[in-house]
């Protein structure tokens, strides 16, 4: 959670240059994955909602066809 602050303090102190760079890279990667995950979730949620609506329609049509037989 605080990797960015820790990495920045390590970079600023000069003591942990390599660990600071690594922590900053991990923080940036985690942030990008979070943004990508949100975008994918929104895209998949829309597709799932559409699929659910089509499934309900198909089920009702099938029930109607069965009631006529």
PDB file with SEQRES, HELIX, SHEET and CRYST1 records, atoms N, CA, C and O in Angstrom:
SEQRES   1 A   69  UNK UNK UNK UNK UNK UNK UNK UNK UNK UNK UNK UNK UNK          
SEQRES   2 A   69  UNK UNK UNK UNK UNK UNK UNK UNK UNK UNK UNK UNK UNK          
SEQRES   3 A   69  UNK UNK UNK UNK UNK UNK UNK UNK UNK UNK UNK UNK UNK          
SEQRES   4 A   69  UNK UNK UNK UNK UNK UNK UNK UNK UNK UNK UNK UNK UNK          
SEQRES   5 A   69  UNK UNK UNK UNK UNK UNK UNK UNK UNK UNK UNK UNK UNK          
SEQRES   6 A   69  UNK UNK UNK UNK                                              
HELIX    1 AA1 UNK A    3  UNK A   13  1                                  11    
HELIX    2 AA2 UNK A   17  UNK A   68  1                                  52    
CRYST1    1.000    1.000    1.000  90.00  90.00  90.00 P 1           1          
ATOM      1  N   UNK A   1       0.822  -1.189   0.000  1.00  0.00           N  
ATOM      2  CA  UNK A   1       0.000   0.000   0.000  1.00  0.00           C  
ATOM      3  C   UNK A   1       0.867   1.255   0.000  1.00  0.00           C  
ATOM      4  O   UNK A   1       0.565   2.226  -0.693  1.00  0.00           O  
ATOM      5  N   UNK A   2       1.936   1.229   0.772  1.00  0.00           N  
ATOM      6  CA  UNK A   2       2.802   2.397   0.867  1.00  0.00           C  
ATOM      7  C   UNK A   2       4.127   2.182   0.143  1.00  0.00           C  
ATOM      8  O   UNK A   2       5.131   2.812   0.473  1.00  0.00           O  
ATOM      9  N   UNK A   3       4.124   1.294  -0.839  1.00  0.00           N  
ATOM     10  CA  UNK A   3       5.368   1.002  -1.553  1.00  0.00           C  
ATOM     11  C   UNK A   3       5.904   2.238  -2.258  1.00  0.00           C  
ATOM     12  O   UNK A   3       7.117   2.441  -2.304  1.00  0.00           O  
ATOM     13  N   UNK A   4       5.027   3.063  -2.806  1.00  0.00           N  
ATOM     14  CA  UNK A   4       5.468   4.263  -3.510  1.00  0.00           C  
ATOM     15  C   UNK A   4       6.196   5.219  -2.585  1.00  0.00           C  
ATOM     16  O   UNK A   4       7.227   5.778  -2.958  1.00  0.00           O  
ATOM     17  N   UNK A   5       5.670   5.415  -1.374  1.00  0.00           N  
ATOM     18  CA  UNK A   5       6.309   6.309  -0.405  1.00  0.00           C  
ATOM     19  C   UNK A   5       7.635   5.733   0.073  1.00  0.00           C  
ATOM     20  O   UNK A   5       8.615   6.458   0.240  1.00  0.00           O  
ATOM     21  N   UNK A   6       7.653   4.438   0.290  1.00  0.00           N  
ATOM     22  CA  UNK A   6       8.893   3.793   0.743  1.00  0.00           C  
ATOM     23  C   UNK A   6       9.949   3.870  -0.351  1.00  0.00           C  
ATOM     24  O   UNK A   6      11.107   4.194  -0.088  1.00  0.00           O  
ATOM     25  N   UNK A   7       9.537   3.570  -1.583  1.00  0.00           N  
ATOM     26  CA  UNK A   7      10.485   3.638  -2.696  1.00  0.00           C  
ATOM     27  C   UNK A   7      11.018   5.043  -2.890  1.00  0.00           C  
ATOM     28  O   UNK A   7      12.206   5.222  -3.155  1.00  0.00           O  
ATOM     29  N   UNK A   8      10.154   6.051  -2.761  1.00  0.00           N  
ATOM     30  CA  UNK A   8      10.588   7.440  -2.918  1.00  0.00           C  
ATOM     31  C   UNK A   8      11.554   7.832  -1.810  1.00  0.00           C  
ATOM     32  O   UNK A   8      12.538   8.527  -2.058  1.00  0.00           O  
ATOM     33  N   UNK A   9      11.277   7.390  -0.597  1.00  0.00           N  
ATOM     34  CA  UNK A   9      12.186   7.737   0.501  1.00  0.00           C  
ATOM     35  C   UNK A   9      13.523   7.027   0.346  1.00  0.00           C  
ATOM     36  O   UNK A   9      14.564   7.595   0.678  1.00  0.00           O  
ATOM     37  N   UNK A  10      13.512   5.810  -0.148  1.00  0.00           N  
ATOM     38  CA  UNK A  10      14.781   5.110  -0.387  1.00  0.00           C  
ATOM     39  C   UNK A  10      15.578   5.794  -1.484  1.00  0.00           C  
ATOM     40  O   UNK A  10      16.801   5.903  -1.396  1.00  0.00           O  
ATOM     41  N   UNK A  11      14.882   6.254  -2.522  1.00  0.00           N  
ATOM     42  CA  UNK A  11      15.574   6.968  -3.590  1.00  0.00           C  
ATOM     43  C   UNK A  11      16.125   8.298  -3.090  1.00  0.00           C  
ATOM     44  O   UNK A  11      17.249   8.673  -3.423  1.00  0.00           O  
ATOM     45  N   UNK A  12      15.334   9.008  -2.293  1.00  0.00           N  
ATOM     46  CA  UNK A  12      15.751  10.323  -1.813  1.00  0.00           C  
ATOM     47  C   UNK A  12      16.923  10.215  -0.845  1.00  0.00           C  
ATOM     48  O   UNK A  12      17.796  11.082  -0.825  1.00  0.00           O  
ATOM     49  N   UNK A  13      16.945   9.153  -0.044  1.00  0.00           N  
ATOM     50  CA  UNK A  13      18.028   9.016   0.934  1.00  0.00           C  
ATOM     51  C   UNK A  13      19.332   8.597   0.268  1.00  0.00           C  
ATOM     52  O   UNK A  13      20.411   8.853   0.803  1.00  0.00           O  
ATOM     53  N   UNK A  14      19.245   7.964  -0.879  1.00  0.00           N  
ATOM     54  CA  UNK A  14      20.448   7.516  -1.565  1.00  0.00           C  
ATOM     55  C   UNK A  14      20.986   6.216  -1.016  1.00  0.00           C  
ATOM     56  O   UNK A  14      21.923   5.645  -1.574  1.00  0.00           O  
ATOM     57  N   UNK A  15      20.407   5.745   0.065  1.00  0.00           N  
ATOM     58  CA  UNK A  15      20.881   4.510   0.698  1.00  0.00           C  
ATOM     59  C   UNK A  15      20.449   3.299  -0.115  1.00  0.00           C  
ATOM     60  O   UNK A  15      21.241   2.391  -0.369  1.00  0.00           O  
ATOM     61  N   UNK A  16      19.210   3.298  -0.511  1.00  0.00           N  
ATOM     62  CA  UNK A  16      18.678   2.130  -1.193  1.00  0.00           C  
ATOM     63  C   UNK A  16      18.267   2.454  -2.604  1.00  0.00           C  
ATOM     64  O   UNK A  16      17.082   2.382  -2.930  1.00  0.00           O  
ATOM     65  N   UNK A  17      19.202   2.806  -3.442  1.00  0.00           N  
ATOM     66  CA  UNK A  17      18.874   3.185  -4.807  1.00  0.00           C  
ATOM     67  C   UNK A  17      18.210   2.033  -5.566  1.00  0.00           C  
ATOM     68  O   UNK A  17      17.148   2.213  -6.162  1.00  0.00           O  
ATOM     69  N   UNK A  18      18.828   0.860  -5.545  1.00  0.00           N  
ATOM     70  CA  UNK A  18      18.298  -0.288  -6.280  1.00  0.00           C  
ATOM     71  C   UNK A  18      16.961  -0.746  -5.678  1.00  0.00           C  
ATOM     72  O   UNK A  18      16.002  -0.949  -6.422  1.00  0.00           O  
ATOM     73  N   UNK A  19      16.874  -0.914  -4.336  1.00  0.00           N  
ATOM     74  CA  UNK A  19      15.557  -1.288  -3.788  1.00  0.00           C  
ATOM     75  C   UNK A  19      14.492  -0.225  -4.055  1.00  0.00           C  
ATOM     76  O   UNK A  19      13.325  -0.550  -4.270  1.00  0.00           O  
ATOM     77  N   UNK A  20      14.895   1.038  -4.042  1.00  0.00           N  
ATOM     78  CA  UNK A  20      13.946   2.112  -4.320  1.00  0.00           C  
ATOM     79  C   UNK A  20      13.412   2.034  -5.732  1.00  0.00           C  
ATOM     80  O   UNK A  20      12.215   2.205  -5.958  1.00  0.00           O  
ATOM     81  N   UNK A  21      14.292   1.775  -6.684  1.00  0.00           N  
ATOM     82  CA  UNK A  21      13.884   1.633  -8.083  1.00  0.00           C  
ATOM     83  C   UNK A  21      12.946   0.437  -8.235  1.00  0.00           C  
ATOM     84  O   UNK A  21      11.935   0.512  -8.933  1.00  0.00           O  
ATOM     85  N   UNK A  22      13.297  -0.672  -7.571  1.00  0.00           N  
ATOM     86  CA  UNK A  22      12.464  -1.875  -7.658  1.00  0.00           C  
ATOM     87  C   UNK A  22      11.078  -1.610  -7.074  1.00  0.00           C  
ATOM     88  O   UNK A  22      10.072  -1.979  -7.680  1.00  0.00           O  
ATOM     89  N   UNK A  23      11.016  -0.973  -5.903  1.00  0.00           N  
ATOM     90  CA  UNK A  23       9.725  -0.687  -5.284  1.00  0.00           C  
ATOM     91  C   UNK A  23       8.896   0.271  -6.132  1.00  0.00           C  
ATOM     92  O   UNK A  23       7.680   0.111  -6.235  1.00  0.00           O  
ATOM     93  N   UNK A  24       9.531   1.250  -6.732  1.00  0.00           N  
ATOM     94  CA  UNK A  24       8.798   2.168  -7.607  1.00  0.00           C  
ATOM     95  C   UNK A  24       8.282   1.445  -8.838  1.00  0.00           C  
ATOM     96  O   UNK A  24       7.163   1.708  -9.279  1.00  0.00           O  
ATOM     97  N   UNK A  25       9.064   0.545  -9.398  1.00  0.00           N  
ATOM     98  CA  UNK A  25       8.616  -0.222 -10.571  1.00  0.00           C  
ATOM     99  C   UNK A  25       7.428  -1.113 -10.208  1.00  0.00           C  
ATOM    100  O   UNK A  25       6.472  -1.229 -10.975  1.00  0.00           O  
ATOM    101  N   UNK A  26       7.497  -1.739  -9.033  1.00  0.00           N  
ATOM    102  CA  UNK A  26       6.387  -2.586  -8.578  1.00  0.00           C  
ATOM    103  C   UNK A  26       5.143  -1.747  -8.373  1.00  0.00           C  
ATOM    104  O   UNK A  26       4.044  -2.174  -8.727  1.00  0.00           O  
ATOM    105  N   UNK A  27       5.297  -0.557  -7.804  1.00  0.00           N  
ATOM    106  CA  UNK A  27       4.157   0.325  -7.569  1.00  0.00           C  
ATOM    107  C   UNK A  27       3.515   0.760  -8.877  1.00  0.00           C  
ATOM    108  O   UNK A  27       2.290   0.768  -9.000  1.00  0.00           O  
ATOM    109  N   UNK A  28       4.330   1.119  -9.843  1.00  0.00           N  
ATOM    110  CA  UNK A  28       3.803   1.534 -11.148  1.00  0.00           C  
ATOM    111  C   UNK A  28       3.093   0.372 -11.830  1.00  0.00           C  
ATOM    112  O   UNK A  28       2.012   0.549 -12.393  1.00  0.00           O  
ATOM    113  N   UNK A  29       3.695  -0.822 -11.783  1.00  0.00           N  
ATOM    114  CA  UNK A  29       3.079  -1.995 -12.403  1.00  0.00           C  
ATOM    115  C   UNK A  29       1.750  -2.328 -11.734  1.00  0.00           C  
ATOM    116  O   UNK A  29       0.778  -2.655 -12.415  1.00  0.00           O  
ATOM    117  N   UNK A  30       1.702  -2.247 -10.410  1.00  0.00           N  
ATOM    118  CA  UNK A  30       0.452  -2.531  -9.693  1.00  0.00           C  
ATOM    119  C   UNK A  30      -0.625  -1.513 -10.054  1.00  0.00           C  
ATOM    120  O   UNK A  30      -1.792  -1.870 -10.211  1.00  0.00           O  
ATOM    121  N   UNK A  31      -0.242  -0.266 -10.183  1.00  0.00           N  
ATOM    122  CA  UNK A  31      -1.202   0.767 -10.579  1.00  0.00           C  
ATOM    123  C   UNK A  31      -1.752   0.532 -11.968  1.00  0.00           C  
ATOM    124  O   UNK A  31      -2.950   0.689 -12.202  1.00  0.00           O  
ATOM    125  N   UNK A  32      -0.878   0.156 -12.892  1.00  0.00           N  
ATOM    126  CA  UNK A  32      -1.326  -0.125 -14.264  1.00  0.00           C  
ATOM    127  C   UNK A  32      -2.239  -1.351 -14.312  1.00  0.00           C  
ATOM    128  O   UNK A  32      -3.231  -1.365 -15.040  1.00  0.00           O  
ATOM    129  N   UNK A  33      -1.895  -2.383 -13.528  1.00  0.00           N  
ATOM    130  CA  UNK A  33      -2.741  -3.566 -13.485  1.00  0.00           C  
ATOM    131  C   UNK A  33      -4.108  -3.250 -12.880  1.00  0.00           C  
ATOM    132  O   UNK A  33      -5.120  -3.811 -13.299  1.00  0.00           O  
ATOM    133  N   UNK A  34      -4.135  -2.361 -11.904  1.00  0.00           N  
ATOM    134  CA  UNK A  34      -5.394  -1.958 -11.292  1.00  0.00           C  
ATOM    135  C   UNK A  34      -6.279  -1.246 -12.312  1.00  0.00           C  
ATOM    136  O   UNK A  34      -7.470  -1.540 -12.417  1.00  0.00           O  
ATOM    137  N   UNK A  35      -5.707  -0.325 -13.053  1.00  0.00           N  
ATOM    138  CA  UNK A  35      -6.468   0.401 -14.074  1.00  0.00           C  
ATOM    139  C   UNK A  35      -6.950  -0.556 -15.163  1.00  0.00           C  
ATOM    140  O   UNK A  35      -8.095  -0.471 -15.607  1.00  0.00           O  
ATOM    141  N   UNK A  36      -6.080  -1.463 -15.591  1.00  0.00           N  
ATOM    142  CA  UNK A  36      -6.467  -2.439 -16.618  1.00  0.00           C  
ATOM    143  C   UNK A  36      -7.565  -3.356 -16.097  1.00  0.00           C  
ATOM    144  O   UNK A  36      -8.496  -3.693 -16.829  1.00  0.00           O  
ATOM    145  N   UNK A  37      -7.460  -3.757 -14.847  1.00  0.00           N  
ATOM    146  CA  UNK A  37      -8.474  -4.626 -14.255  1.00  0.00           C  
ATOM    147  C   UNK A  37      -9.838  -3.963 -14.203  1.00  0.00           C  
ATOM    148  O   UNK A  37     -10.854  -4.609 -14.462  1.00  0.00           O  
ATOM    149  N   UNK A  38      -9.871  -2.687 -13.872  1.00  0.00           N  
ATOM    150  CA  UNK A  38     -11.135  -1.952 -13.825  1.00  0.00           C  
ATOM    151  C   UNK A  38     -11.749  -1.866 -15.219  1.00  0.00           C  
ATOM    152  O   UNK A  38     -12.954  -2.054 -15.382  1.00  0.00           O  
ATOM    153  N   UNK A  39     -10.919  -1.581 -16.226  1.00  0.00           N  
ATOM    154  CA  UNK A  39     -11.425  -1.483 -17.598  1.00  0.00           C  
ATOM    155  C   UNK A  39     -11.964  -2.824 -18.077  1.00  0.00           C  
ATOM    156  O   UNK A  39     -13.017  -2.878 -18.713  1.00  0.00           O  
ATOM    157  N   UNK A  40     -11.257  -3.894 -17.782  1.00  0.00           N  
ATOM    158  CA  UNK A  40     -11.704  -5.225 -18.194  1.00  0.00           C  
ATOM    159  C   UNK A  40     -12.987  -5.606 -17.466  1.00  0.00           C  
ATOM    160  O   UNK A  40     -13.890  -6.193 -18.063  1.00  0.00           O  
ATOM    161  N   UNK A  41     -13.072  -5.276 -16.187  1.00  0.00           N  
ATOM    162  CA  UNK A  41     -14.280  -5.567 -15.418  1.00  0.00           C  
ATOM    163  C   UNK A  41     -15.492  -4.863 -16.002  1.00  0.00           C  
ATOM    164  O   UNK A  41     -16.557  -5.468 -16.130  1.00  0.00           O  
ATOM    165  N   UNK A  42     -15.346  -3.602 -16.355  1.00  0.00           N  
ATOM    166  CA  UNK A  42     -16.469  -2.864 -16.944  1.00  0.00           C  
ATOM    167  C   UNK A  42     -16.891  -3.469 -18.280  1.00  0.00           C  
ATOM    168  O   UNK A  42     -18.082  -3.591 -18.569  1.00  0.00           O  
ATOM    169  N   UNK A  43     -15.905  -3.844 -19.089  1.00  0.00           N  
ATOM    170  CA  UNK A  43     -16.199  -4.439 -20.396  1.00  0.00           C  
ATOM    171  C   UNK A  43     -16.918  -5.775 -20.224  1.00  0.00           C  
ATOM    172  O   UNK A  43     -17.922  -6.031 -20.888  1.00  0.00           O  
ATOM    173  N   UNK A  44     -16.411  -6.614 -19.345  1.00  0.00           N  
ATOM    174  CA  UNK A  44     -17.008  -7.933 -19.142  1.00  0.00           C  
ATOM    175  C   UNK A  44     -18.363  -7.838 -18.460  1.00  0.00           C  
ATOM    176  O   UNK A  44     -19.243  -8.653 -18.737  1.00  0.00           O  
ATOM    177  N   UNK A  45     -18.552  -6.876 -17.586  1.00  0.00           N  
ATOM    178  CA  UNK A  45     -19.846  -6.705 -16.925  1.00  0.00           C  
ATOM    179  C   UNK A  45     -20.918  -6.346 -17.942  1.00  0.00           C  
ATOM    180  O   UNK A  45     -22.041  -6.844 -17.869  1.00  0.00           O  
ATOM    181  N   UNK A  46     -20.575  -5.484 -18.885  1.00  0.00           N  
ATOM    182  CA  UNK A  46     -21.534  -5.118 -19.927  1.00  0.00           C  
ATOM    183  C   UNK A  46     -21.887  -6.330 -20.778  1.00  0.00           C  
ATOM    184  O   UNK A  46     -23.053  -6.529 -21.116  1.00  0.00           O  
ATOM    185  N   UNK A  47     -20.905  -7.131 -21.122  1.00  0.00           N  
ATOM    186  CA  UNK A  47     -21.164  -8.330 -21.926  1.00  0.00           C  
ATOM    187  C   UNK A  47     -22.001  -9.340 -21.137  1.00  0.00           C  
ATOM    188  O   UNK A  47     -22.891  -9.979 -21.698  1.00  0.00           O  
ATOM    189  N   UNK A  48     -21.722  -9.486 -19.848  1.00  0.00           N  
ATOM    190  CA  UNK A  48     -22.483 -10.426 -19.026  1.00  0.00           C  
ATOM    191  C   UNK A  48     -23.933  -9.981 -18.894  1.00  0.00           C  
ATOM    192  O   UNK A  48     -24.836 -10.817 -18.927  1.00  0.00           O  
ATOM    193  N   UNK A  49     -24.171  -8.700 -18.748  1.00  0.00           N  
ATOM    194  CA  UNK A  49     -25.538  -8.186 -18.651  1.00  0.00           C  
ATOM    195  C   UNK A  49     -26.291  -8.429 -19.959  1.00  0.00           C  
ATOM    196  O   UNK A  49     -27.460  -8.813 -19.940  1.00  0.00           O  
ATOM    197  N   UNK A  50     -25.632  -8.208 -21.082  1.00  0.00           N  
ATOM    198  CA  UNK A  50     -26.265  -8.452 -22.377  1.00  0.00           C  
ATOM    199  C   UNK A  50     -26.570  -9.940 -22.542  1.00  0.00           C  
ATOM    200  O   UNK A  50     -27.641 -10.307 -23.026  1.00  0.00           O  
ATOM    201  N   UNK A  51     -25.637 -10.788 -22.142  1.00  0.00           N  
ATOM    202  CA  UNK A  51     -25.826 -12.232 -22.236  1.00  0.00           C  
ATOM    203  C   UNK A  51     -27.015 -12.664 -21.370  1.00  0.00           C  
ATOM    204  O   UNK A  51     -27.812 -13.507 -21.781  1.00  0.00           O  
ATOM    205  N   UNK A  52     -27.130 -12.088 -20.180  1.00  0.00           N  
ATOM    206  CA  UNK A  52     -28.238 -12.430 -19.285  1.00  0.00           C  
ATOM    207  C   UNK A  52     -29.567 -12.046 -19.929  1.00  0.00           C  
ATOM    208  O   UNK A  52     -30.530 -12.810 -19.869  1.00  0.00           O  
ATOM    209  N   UNK A  53     -29.624 -10.867 -20.542  1.00  0.00           N  
ATOM    210  CA  UNK A  53     -30.856 -10.419 -21.187  1.00  0.00           C  
ATOM    211  C   UNK A  53     -31.232 -11.335 -22.354  1.00  0.00           C  
ATOM    212  O   UNK A  53     -32.405 -11.667 -22.526  1.00  0.00           O  
ATOM    213  N   UNK A  54     -30.266 -11.735 -23.138  1.00  0.00           N  
ATOM    214  CA  UNK A  54     -30.527 -12.634 -24.268  1.00  0.00           C  
ATOM    215  C   UNK A  54     -30.985 -13.995 -23.749  1.00  0.00           C  
ATOM    216  O   UNK A  54     -31.875 -14.617 -24.328  1.00  0.00           O  
ATOM    217  N   UNK A  55     -30.376 -14.454 -22.661  1.00  0.00           N  
ATOM    218  CA  UNK A  55     -30.752 -15.742 -22.074  1.00  0.00           C  
ATOM    219  C   UNK A  55     -32.198 -15.712 -21.582  1.00  0.00           C  
ATOM    220  O   UNK A  55     -32.946 -16.665 -21.799  1.00  0.00           O  
ATOM    221  N   UNK A  56     -32.588 -14.642 -20.932  1.00  0.00           N  
ATOM    222  CA  UNK A  56     -33.969 -14.504 -20.459  1.00  0.00           C  
ATOM    223  C   UNK A  56     -34.934 -14.499 -21.638  1.00  0.00           C  
ATOM    224  O   UNK A  56     -35.974 -15.155 -21.587  1.00  0.00           O  
ATOM    225  N   UNK A  57     -34.604 -13.772 -22.694  1.00  0.00           N  
ATOM    226  CA  UNK A  57     -35.450 -13.725 -23.885  1.00  0.00           C  
ATOM    227  C   UNK A  57     -35.566 -15.103 -24.527  1.00  0.00           C  
ATOM    228  O   UNK A  57     -36.660 -15.529 -24.899  1.00  0.00           O  
ATOM    229  N   UNK A  58     -34.443 -15.797 -24.657  1.00  0.00           N  
ATOM    230  CA  UNK A  58     -34.462 -17.127 -25.277  1.00  0.00           C  
ATOM    231  C   UNK A  58     -35.270 -18.104 -24.429  1.00  0.00           C  
ATOM    232  O   UNK A  58     -36.002 -18.930 -24.975  1.00  0.00           O  
ATOM    233  N   UNK A  59     -35.152 -18.024 -23.122  1.00  0.00           N  
ATOM    234  CA  UNK A  59     -35.911 -18.905 -22.244  1.00  0.00           C  
ATOM    235  C   UNK A  59     -37.405 -18.647 -22.369  1.00  0.00           C  
ATOM    236  O   UNK A  59     -38.201 -19.585 -22.411  1.00  0.00           O  
ATOM    237  N   UNK A  60     -37.783 -17.379 -22.428  1.00  0.00           N  
ATOM    238  CA  UNK A  60     -39.213 -17.066 -22.562  1.00  0.00           C  
ATOM    239  C   UNK A  60     -39.753 -17.536 -23.914  1.00  0.00           C  
ATOM    240  O   UNK A  60     -40.878 -18.028 -23.993  1.00  0.00           O  
ATOM    241  N   UNK A  61     -38.966 -17.388 -24.967  1.00  0.00           N  
ATOM    242  CA  UNK A  61     -39.390 -17.866 -26.288  1.00  0.00           C  
ATOM    243  C   UNK A  61     -39.534 -19.394 -26.287  1.00  0.00           C  
ATOM    244  O   UNK A  61     -40.471 -19.934 -26.874  1.00  0.00           O  
ATOM    245  N   UNK A  62     -38.608 -20.075 -25.631  1.00  0.00           N  
ATOM    246  CA  UNK A  62     -38.659 -21.529 -25.558  1.00  0.00           C  
ATOM    247  C   UNK A  62     -39.886 -21.973 -24.769  1.00  0.00           C  
ATOM    248  O   UNK A  62     -40.553 -22.933 -25.156  1.00  0.00           O  
ATOM    249  N   UNK A  63     -40.190 -21.290 -23.675  1.00  0.00           N  
ATOM    250  CA  UNK A  63     -41.379 -21.615 -22.883  1.00  0.00           C  
ATOM    251  C   UNK A  63     -42.645 -21.385 -23.704  1.00  0.00           C  
ATOM    252  O   UNK A  63     -43.589 -22.172 -23.626  1.00  0.00           O  
ATOM    253  N   UNK A  64     -42.666 -20.308 -24.490  1.00  0.00           N  
ATOM    254  CA  UNK A  64     -43.816 -20.023 -25.349  1.00  0.00           C  
ATOM    255  C   UNK A  64     -43.983 -21.128 -26.384  1.00  0.00           C  
ATOM    256  O   UNK A  64     -45.100 -21.580 -26.635  1.00  0.00           O  
ATOM    257  N   UNK A  65     -42.881 -21.565 -26.983  1.00  0.00           N  
ATOM    258  CA  UNK A  65     -42.950 -22.629 -27.989  1.00  0.00           C  
ATOM    259  C   UNK A  65     -43.427 -23.926 -27.346  1.00  0.00           C  
ATOM    260  O   UNK A  65     -44.214 -24.653 -27.952  1.00  0.00           O  
ATOM    261  N   UNK A  66     -42.973 -24.230 -26.147  1.00  0.00           N  
ATOM    262  CA  UNK A  66     -43.398 -25.458 -25.463  1.00  0.00           C  
ATOM    263  C   UNK A  66     -44.877 -25.407 -25.089  1.00  0.00           C  
ATOM    264  O   UNK A  66     -45.547 -26.440 -25.081  1.00  0.00           O  
ATOM    265  N   UNK A  67     -45.390 -24.223 -24.780  1.00  0.00           N  
ATOM    266  CA  UNK A  67     -46.809 -24.120 -24.397  1.00  0.00           C  
ATOM    267  C   UNK A  67     -47.727 -24.300 -25.603  1.00  0.00           C  
ATOM    268  O   UNK A  67     -48.894 -24.656 -25.439  1.00  0.00           O  
ATOM    269  N   UNK A  68     -47.221 -24.059 -26.807  1.00  0.00           N  
ATOM    270  CA  UNK A  68     -48.039 -24.232 -28.010  1.00  0.00           C  
ATOM    271  C   UNK A  68     -48.061 -25.694 -28.482  1.00  0.00           C  
ATOM    272  O   UNK A  68     -48.928 -26.089 -29.262  1.00  0.00           O  
ATOM    273  N   UNK A  69     -47.123 -26.468 -28.012  1.00  0.00           N  
ATOM    274  CA  UNK A  69     -47.015 -27.860 -28.470  1.00  0.00           C  
ATOM    275  C   UNK A  69     -47.927 -28.752 -27.643  1.00  0.00           C  
ATOM    276  O   UNK A  69     -47.981 -29.960 -27.872  1.00  0.00           O  
TER     277      UNK A  69                                                      
END                                                                             
